[in-house]
Amino acid sequence: MNSIAFLGAIESGLVFGLVAFGVFLSFRILQFPDLTVDGSFPLGAAVSATLIVSGSDPWLATLYAALAGAAAGLVTAWLNVRLKILHLLASILTMIALYSVNLRIMGKPNVALLGEETLLTPFESGSLPYYVTTPMVFAVIVLVVMIALIAFLYSETGLAMRATGANPRMARAHGINTSRMVLLGMAISNALVAIAGALFAQSQGSADVTMGVGVIVIGLASVIGGEAVMSTRTMLLSIIACLVGAILYRLAIATALNLDLLGMKSQDLNLVTAVLVTAAIVFPGMRRSLKGIFTRGESQ
């Protein structure tokens, strides 16, 4: 793998780190299996790309993308909390509806950003090449988001949200409005995913209505992979593990596709993803089993 491919994998890993944060918030904190992600990711891309093409400031366009993602998350949560639709089905319904919404926003299947001013444009005129500056810019953005997310989860509202996911009945007994916590958590989760979609579209130079296919799998792979390779005893470590998992996932994908020995091609991406997710799920159990075997051996 050359340096350009390596930095490209880091860039993608940072973007999908935001997706991992959102998936962690819904799956791990709220215990809410959310497939809205596959729709809110291209929603963020569609909103930001459309606004940028129409002449809006790229930072403002990214903010509107986050608000659109939050609205999508609110719809999913509302279907579950108010209409009592099963959370998984509610998220599927929103995801399906977002396909049409994204087409309405863009007016066509894809919007090109080539030649348009994005949030990366001011950094392209420097001495460093674009494939170096882009990961640096994304690293700063992701770091700011990560610090804000950690601060939120340690706040009073964040603790109430964590209690809602851990034990809703106990949370209600302590006066926590669990419905409001689910609505807020799902809004933040999908806002993070939409920001990732907006950044991805601006770095790739286009937004496409199909770019969200499989994003939920990438998010889950990042969360599970991060938990497999490092300790998650505290909330701080859990959030860091999401980012580490996303970067390692993209590096593993890039390595597999760039190794001539394996003969992998771009069409094998889903196969590689399935193998990596399976390994991430199985690895912690195998590690505990091996540790138990060695512990018993030492005791004897």
N, C-alpha and C positions, 0 to 999 in steps of 0.2 A: 504494500500500500504506500503510495507516494504521499508527500506532505499535503497536497491539495485535497486528496481523498480523505486524509486523516482530519484535516480542519473542517472539511465538509460534513464529516460524521459528527464532529464536536458541535458544529452549528445546528445540525438537525437534532442532536441530543438535547441541546439547550432549549430549542423550541418545544420539543415533546416533553421536556421537563415540566413546562407549564401545564401540559395535558395531564402529566402524572400527578401534579398537585391537585388538579380538579378531580381526577379519578379517585385519588386518595381521600379527598374530602367527602365524596359521595359514598364510595364503597367502604372505606375504613372508619370514617368518623360517624357518618349518618346510617351506615349499614343499608344504603339505598342503591340497589343495582341499577345504574343509569346508562341507558344506551342513547340518550339524547346527544351524547358526545359526538357521534357520527354525523349529526346534523348541525350542531353548534360550531364545530370546527370550520366547515365550509361557510357557515353563516358569517362568522367573523371575517373570513377572507372576502366574501361577497360584499359585505357592507363597507369594509375598508377600501377595497379595490374600486367599487363604484363611486365612492366619495372622492377618492384620489383622482380618478379620471375626470370627475366633474370640477376639479380645481380646489378641493378642500385641503387643509393642512394635514399631512400624514399622521401627525401625533393626535390631532383631533379625530381623524378618521379611525384610528386605532381605539380611541376612547369610546366612540360610538359603536364600534364592533363589540367591545366589552359589554356595553349596555344592551345590545341586541342579544348577546349570549346569555346575559342575566335574565332577560325577558323569556328566552326559551326555557331556561331552567325553572323559572317561576311557573310557566305553563305546565311543565311536567309535574312539579310539586303540587300545584293546584288540582290537577286531575286526580292525584293520589289522595291529598289531604281533604279536599272538599267533596269531590265526586266519588271517593272511596274506590277508585280504580286501582288494581294491583300495580305496585310501583314499576315492575318490569314492563307490563303492558302499557302503562302511562308513558313511559319513556319511548317505547317503540312507536306509539301513536304520534308523539311529538316529532320524533326523528323522521317519520314518513312525511308528516306535514311540512317539515322544514325543507324537504327537497323541492317542493313547489314554491315555497317562500323564497328560497335562494334563487330559483329561476326568475321569479317576479322581480327580485331586487336587481339582478344583473341584466335582465331582459334578454339573455341569451345564455348558452351553456358555459361560456368562459369569458373573462375580461382580461385583456393583456395590459401589463403595466410597463412595458418596455418604452423607455423614453420619458416616463412620468417621474415626478419627484416623489420619492418615498422617504421614510425616516432614515434610510441608509445613505441617501444621496449626499448629505453634507460631509460624510466621512470618506467618500470615494475620491476626493480630490487631494488627499494626503499622500505621503510618500509610501505608505504601506499598501500592498495590493488588496483588492476587495475580499479575497478569501481569507485574509488575516483580520481585517477590520470588522467584517460582519460578525464572526464569533465573539469578538471583543465587545461590540455593541450589545449583542444578545446576552452576553454574560452579565453585563451591568444591569440590564433590564430584569433578567431572571433573578439576580441577587436582590434587587430592590423588592420584587414581588415576594420572594422567599422570606425576607425579613418581615415584610408586612403581614404575610400569612402566619408566620410563627408568633408574632406579637398578637395577632387577632386570636389565635387558638389558646393563648395564655391569658387573654382578657376575660372579664366576667361573662360576656356574651359567648365567647369561644368555649369556655368551660361549660356553660349551659348547653351549647350545641353538642359537645362531647358527651355530656350526661344523657342527652336525648338519644344519641345513637347507642350508648352503652346499655341504658335501661330506661325506656320511655315511661314506664309506669312509675318508677321511682322519681324520675324527673318531674312528672306531673304532680306527684305528691309533695314535692318541694316548691311548687308554685311556678314551675317553668312552663311557658307556653310552647309545647313541643311542635305544634303545627307551624307556629311562626319560625321556629328554629329550622324546621325542614325547608320551608320556603326560602329563608335566608341562605341556608347552606347550599341548596341547589342553585340559587341565583349566583352565588360566588363561584361555585364549581364550574358552571358553564360559562361564566364570564372569563375565567382563566383559560378555558379551552378556546373561546372565541378570540382572545388576545393571541394565543398560539397560532390560530388560523390566520389572523391578520399579519403577523410577523412572517409566517411561512409564505403567504402570497407575495409579500413585498420582497422577500429574499429570492423567491423563485421567478418573480416577474410576471405572475398571472394568478388568477383565481378561477377555479373550475368547480362545477357543481358536484363532481364525483370525487373530489379530493378528500372527502371525509370517510370514504369506505375503509373500514379496518382500523380507524383511529382508536376506537375503544380497546382493541386488542393490544395496540402499541402502548396505550396507557396502563393497561393491566400488566403487561409484560414488564414495564418499567417499575411499577410498584412492587410486584412480586419479586422481580430480579434484584431490586435494591434491598428488599428485606432478606433475600437469600445470602447476600454477600457482606452485609454489615449489621451491626446490632441496632435494634429499634426499641430500646428500653425506655427512651423518653420521646416526647413529641418532637423535640428538636432533631434528634437522630432520625426519626421516621421521615420528616420532611426532607432532610439531607439525603436519605436513602432513595427517595423518589427521584431526585435529580441525578444521583450517581447511577441508579438503575437505568434511567433514560439514556444517559451518555454511553454507558456500557452496552446497552442494547443496540444503539446505532453503530457503535464501533464493531460489535460482533457481526452485525449485518454487513457493514462495509468490508470487513475482513473476509467473510464467507464469499461475498460476491467478487472480491478482488483476487482470491486465491485460485490460480489456474489449476492447482492440484485437485480441487474439489469439482471443478467444471461447472460451477454455479453461474447462472445468468439472471437477468433482471426478472424473468418470469418465475423464478424460483423463490421470490421474496416471501410469499405467503408460507411456503414450505419451511423456509428458514425460521420465520416467525413462530410457526407452530412448534418446531423443535426446541427453540429457545424458551418459549413459555412453558413447555412440558418439563424441560430441564430445571427451570427456575422453581416450579411447583414441587418437583420430586427431590431436588437437592437438599432442602432443609431436613426432610424426613430421613434421607440417607445419612446426613451428617449426624443427626441425633442417634440413629441406630449404630453407626460406627463408633461414636463416642461411648455409647452404652456397652458395646462389646469390649472396647479397650479398658473401660472402667472396671468391668467385671473381671477381666484378665489380670489387672493390677491388684485387685482385692484378693484374688486367689493366690 
